[in-house]
């Protein structure tokens, strides 16, 4: 696995809810059905702390936000 962290944070399809994982399914949680912010995963060159530069890092932002440290993650669900 290469280039999963350190370049840009990545938009994913999930909506954000701070308490979602408390009530989510144990296997393959899809995220809430709606919301006002989308999930960002990973870490980018702008993060300064080592715990932020993880492929599993989870953040959120409104969907129309853009920056030079945010890209997107391609995934396929059968």
C-alpha atoms as an extended CHARMM CRD file, in Angstrom:
* protein
*
        78  EXT
         1         1  UNK       CA              0.0000000000        0.0000000000        0.0000000000  PROA      1               0.0000000000
         2         2  UNK       CA              1.4980000000        3.2930000000       -1.0950000000  PROA      2               0.0000000000
         3         3  UNK       CA              0.6030000000        6.9770000000       -0.8450000000  PROA      3               0.0000000000
         4         4  UNK       CA             -2.2890000000        6.5650000000        1.5900000000  PROA      4               0.0000000000
         5         5  UNK       CA             -1.1650000000        9.3360000000        3.8860000000  PROA      5               0.0000000000
         6         6  UNK       CA              0.7950000000       12.5390000000        3.8530000000  PROA      6               0.0000000000
         7         7  UNK       CA             -0.2300000000       14.0070000000        0.5040000000  PROA      7               0.0000000000
         8         8  UNK       CA             -3.8390000000       15.1640000000        0.8630000000  PROA      8               0.0000000000
         9         9  UNK       CA             -6.8210000000       14.3970000000        3.0560000000  PROA      9               0.0000000000
        10        10  UNK       CA             -9.4680000000       12.6280000000        1.0250000000  PROA      10              0.0000000000
        11        11  UNK       CA            -13.2010000000       13.2220000000        0.6700000000  PROA      11              0.0000000000
        12        12  UNK       CA            -15.2730000000       10.0860000000        1.1530000000  PROA      12              0.0000000000
        13        13  UNK       CA            -18.9910000000        9.5560000000        0.4350000000  PROA      13              0.0000000000
        14        14  UNK       CA            -20.0660000000        9.4220000000        4.1030000000  PROA      14              0.0000000000
        15        15  UNK       CA            -21.9470000000       12.2230000000        5.7930000000  PROA      15              0.0000000000
        16        16  UNK       CA            -20.5180000000       13.1930000000        9.1790000000  PROA      16              0.0000000000
        17        17  UNK       CA            -22.1800000000       12.6580000000       12.5530000000  PROA      17              0.0000000000
        18        18  UNK       CA            -20.0530000000       12.9350000000       15.6870000000  PROA      18              0.0000000000
        19        19  UNK       CA            -21.9400000000       10.1580000000       17.4640000000  PROA      19              0.0000000000
        20        20  UNK       CA            -22.4400000000        7.8370000000       14.4780000000  PROA      20              0.0000000000
        21        21  UNK       CA            -20.0010000000        5.1130000000       15.5750000000  PROA      21              0.0000000000
        22        22  UNK       CA            -21.8010000000        4.7380000000       18.9100000000  PROA      22              0.0000000000
        23        23  UNK       CA            -24.8950000000        3.3770000000       17.1120000000  PROA      23              0.0000000000
        24        24  UNK       CA            -23.4430000000        2.1570000000       13.7810000000  PROA      24              0.0000000000
        25        25  UNK       CA            -23.2750000000       -1.4550000000       12.5990000000  PROA      25              0.0000000000
        26        26  UNK       CA            -20.1050000000       -3.3100000000       13.5770000000  PROA      26              0.0000000000
        27        27  UNK       CA            -19.3060000000       -4.3390000000        9.9870000000  PROA      27              0.0000000000
        28        28  UNK       CA            -18.9080000000       -1.8700000000        7.1230000000  PROA      28              0.0000000000
        29        29  UNK       CA            -20.6860000000        1.1920000000        8.5410000000  PROA      29              0.0000000000
        30        30  UNK       CA            -21.9260000000        3.3710000000        5.6630000000  PROA      30              0.0000000000
        31        31  UNK       CA            -22.3990000000        6.6260000000        7.5720000000  PROA      31              0.0000000000
        32        32  UNK       CA            -25.6300000000        8.5140000000        8.2300000000  PROA      32              0.0000000000
        33        33  UNK       CA            -28.1680000000        9.0470000000        5.4250000000  PROA      33              0.0000000000
        34        34  UNK       CA            -27.7740000000       12.8310000000        5.4860000000  PROA      34              0.0000000000
        35        35  UNK       CA            -26.0290000000       15.6950000000        7.2300000000  PROA      35              0.0000000000
        36        36  UNK       CA            -24.4100000000       19.0830000000        6.7250000000  PROA      36              0.0000000000
        37        37  UNK       CA            -20.7580000000       17.9560000000        6.5640000000  PROA      37              0.0000000000
        38        38  UNK       CA            -18.9210000000       15.1850000000        4.7090000000  PROA      38              0.0000000000
        39        39  UNK       CA            -16.1200000000       13.0120000000        6.0640000000  PROA      39              0.0000000000
        40        40  UNK       CA            -12.4530000000       13.5280000000        5.1920000000  PROA      40              0.0000000000
        41        41  UNK       CA            -10.0240000000       10.6310000000        5.7270000000  PROA      41              0.0000000000
        42        42  UNK       CA             -6.2670000000       10.4070000000        6.0030000000  PROA      42              0.0000000000
        43        43  UNK       CA             -3.6940000000       13.0650000000        6.6870000000  PROA      43              0.0000000000
        44        44  UNK       CA             -2.0830000000       15.7130000000        4.5510000000  PROA      44              0.0000000000
        45        45  UNK       CA              1.1190000000       17.6900000000        4.3670000000  PROA      45              0.0000000000
        46        46  UNK       CA             -0.5360000000       20.4840000000        6.3610000000  PROA      46              0.0000000000
        47        47  UNK       CA             -0.9880000000       18.3990000000        9.5370000000  PROA      47              0.0000000000
        48        48  UNK       CA              1.7750000000       19.0210000000       12.0530000000  PROA      48              0.0000000000
        49        49  UNK       CA              1.1510000000       16.3070000000       14.6450000000  PROA      49              0.0000000000
        50        50  UNK       CA              2.0740000000       12.6720000000       13.9810000000  PROA      50              0.0000000000
        51        51  UNK       CA             -1.2900000000       11.3330000000       15.1910000000  PROA      51              0.0000000000
        52        52  UNK       CA             -3.0150000000       13.3980000000       12.4680000000  PROA      52              0.0000000000
        53        53  UNK       CA             -0.9940000000       11.7970000000        9.6630000000  PROA      53              0.0000000000
        54        54  UNK       CA             -2.7400000000        8.4130000000        9.7130000000  PROA      54              0.0000000000
        55        55  UNK       CA             -4.7020000000        6.7590000000        6.9070000000  PROA      55              0.0000000000
        56        56  UNK       CA             -7.5370000000        6.2060000000        9.4210000000  PROA      56              0.0000000000
        57        57  UNK       CA             -7.6560000000        9.8590000000       10.5400000000  PROA      57              0.0000000000
        58        58  UNK       CA            -11.2450000000       11.1580000000       10.3550000000  PROA      58              0.0000000000
        59        59  UNK       CA            -12.2510000000       14.7980000000        9.9730000000  PROA      59              0.0000000000
        60        60  UNK       CA            -15.1920000000       16.6510000000        8.4190000000  PROA      60              0.0000000000
        61        61  UNK       CA            -15.9950000000       19.7200000000        6.3720000000  PROA      61              0.0000000000
        62        62  UNK       CA            -18.9380000000       21.2110000000        4.4860000000  PROA      62              0.0000000000
        63        63  UNK       CA            -19.1830000000       19.6800000000        0.9810000000  PROA      63              0.0000000000
        64        64  UNK       CA            -18.4490000000       22.8680000000       -0.9700000000  PROA      64              0.0000000000
        65        65  UNK       CA            -15.1370000000       23.4950000000        0.8350000000  PROA      65              0.0000000000
        66        66  UNK       CA            -11.9580000000       23.1910000000       -1.2190000000  PROA      66              0.0000000000
        67        67  UNK       CA             -8.2740000000       23.4600000000       -0.4370000000  PROA      67              0.0000000000
        68        68  UNK       CA             -4.9080000000       22.3910000000       -1.8050000000  PROA      68              0.0000000000
        69        69  UNK       CA             -4.5800000000       19.7610000000        0.9380000000  PROA      69              0.0000000000
        70        70  UNK       CA             -7.8580000000       17.9350000000        0.1350000000  PROA      70              0.0000000000
        71        71  UNK       CA             -8.3580000000       15.3960000000       -2.6490000000  PROA      71              0.0000000000
        72        72  UNK       CA            -10.6910000000       12.4250000000       -2.9840000000  PROA      72              0.0000000000
        73        73  UNK       CA            -10.6180000000        8.7060000000       -2.3110000000  PROA      73              0.0000000000
        74        74  UNK       CA            -11.8710000000        6.2480000000       -4.9070000000  PROA      74              0.0000000000
        75        75  UNK       CA            -13.5380000000        3.1260000000       -3.5950000000  PROA      75              0.0000000000
        76        76  UNK       CA            -15.8650000000        0.4550000000       -4.9020000000  PROA      76              0.0000000000
        77        77  UNK       CA            -18.6620000000       -1.2320000000       -2.9980000000  PROA      77              0.0000000000
        78        78  UNK       CA            -20.1240000000       -4.3740000000       -4.5550000000  PROA      78              0.0000000000
